[in-house]
C-alpha cells in the first residue's frame, strides 16, 4: 500500500518530467504522457479545456520560443496539488499571438499549481 508521502513524491516527479519534457526536451508527446484528456488550463490571459486545445497553444509557443530551458526552483506537494516555482529562459524567434519575433532573450519566473488525478495532470 502506498503511503501519502510516496504519492506526494510521485506527483512531484510527474511535474518534473512535465516541465523537462515540455521545455528542456521540447517533446510535444509529453502532454499525452502526463496530462488527462480533459485537462483544464487556467492562465492569466486564457483558459483552455481539453488536451487538444492545450496542444494547439503549446505548438504556437514551441514555434515562437527557441533555446528554451526551464529550471525548477521549488516543488511543494499537498494532497492532489503540486506547486512549482520555475525560471525559464529562451529566445523569442517566432510570431506569437500577433507579436512579431523580437529575437530577444527572455527570462520568466513563475509559479504554477497543478492538480493531479491518478498520476496525471488534470488541471494547471
C-alpha positions in Angstrom: 0.0 0.0 0.0 1.4 3.4 -1.0 1.8 5.9 1.7 0.7 9.5 1.3 4.3 10.6 1.2 5.0 8.2 -1.7 2.1 9.7 -3.6 3.3 13.2 -3.0 6.8 12.3 -4.2 5.3 10.6 -7.3 3.2 13.7 -8.1 6.3 15.9 -7.8 8.1 13.5 -10.1 5.3 13.9 -12.7 5.7 17.7 -12.6 9.5 17.4 -13.0 9.1 15.2 -16.0 6.4 17.5 -17.4 8.5 20.7 -17.2 11.6 19.0 -18.5 9.8 17.3 -21.4 7.9 20.4 -22.3 10.7 23.0 -22.4 14.1 21.4 -22.0 13.5 18.4 -24.3 10.7 20.2 -26.3 8.7 17.0 -26.7 5.0 17.6 -27.5 4.2 14.0 -26.7 4.9 14.7 -23.0 1.4 16.2 -23.0 -0.2 12.9 -23.9 2.0 11.1 -21.5 1.3 13.3 -18.4 -2.0 15.1 -18.9 -5.6 13.9 -18.7 -7.6 14.2 -21.9 -9.9 16.7 -20.2 -7.1 18.8 -18.7 -8.0 22.4 -17.8 -5.6 25.2 -18.0 -6.2 28.5 -16.1 -3.9 31.2 -17.3 -3.7 34.9 -16.7 -4.8 35.6 -20.3 -6.7 32.5 -21.3 -8.4 29.3 -20.2 -8.2 26.1 -22.2 -10.3 23.0 -21.8 -9.0 19.6 -23.1 -5.7 18.3 -24.3 -6.3 19.2 -27.9 -6.7 22.9 -27.2 -3.6 22.7 -25.0 -1.6 21.0 -27.7 -2.5 23.7 -30.2 -1.4 26.5 -27.9 1.8 24.7 -26.9 2.7 24.3 -30.6 2.5 28.0 -31.0 4.8 28.6 -28.1 7.2 26.0 -29.3 7.4 27.7 -32.7 7.9 31.2 -31.1 10.3 30.3 -28.4 13.7 28.8 -29.2 16.6 27.6 -27.0 14.2 27.1 -24.1 15.5 25.9 -20.7 13.5 25.6 -17.6 14.9 25.2 -14.1 12.6 24.0 -11.3 13.4 26.1 -8.2 10.9 24.5 -5.8 8.2 21.9 -5.7 5.7 21.7 -2.8 3.1 18.9 -2.7 0.0 18.7 -0.6 -3.0 16.3 -1.3 -3.5 16.2 -5.0 -1.8 19.5 -5.6 1.8 20.4 -6.6 3.0 24.0 -6.7 6.1 24.6 -8.8 8.3 27.7 -8.8 10.3 27.9 -12.0 12.7 30.0 -14.0 12.6 29.7 -17.8 14.8 31.3 -20.4 14.7 31.3 -24.2 14.8 33.4 -27.3 11.7 34.9 -28.9 12.3 33.8 -32.5 8.8 33.4 -34.0 5.4 35.2 -34.1 3.2 34.6 -31.1 -0.3 36.0 -30.7 0.2 38.6 -33.4 3.5 39.8 -31.9 6.4 39.5 -34.4 9.6 37.9 -33.3 11.9 40.2 -31.3 14.9 37.9 -31.4 15.5 38.9 -27.8 16.4 36.7 -24.9 13.7 36.3 -22.3 13.7 35.2 -18.7 10.5 34.3 -16.9 9.9 33.5 -13.2 6.6 31.9 -12.4 4.5 29.8 -10.0 2.1 27.1 -11.3 -0.3 25.0 -9.2 -1.1 21.6 -10.7 -3.9 19.2 -9.7 -3.2 15.6 -10.4 -5.5 12.6 -10.7 -4.1 9.1 -10.9 -0.6 10.3 -11.7 -1.7 12.7 -14.5 -2.1 16.5 -14.6 -5.8 17.3 -14.6 -5.5 21.0 -14.0 -2.8 23.6 -14.4 
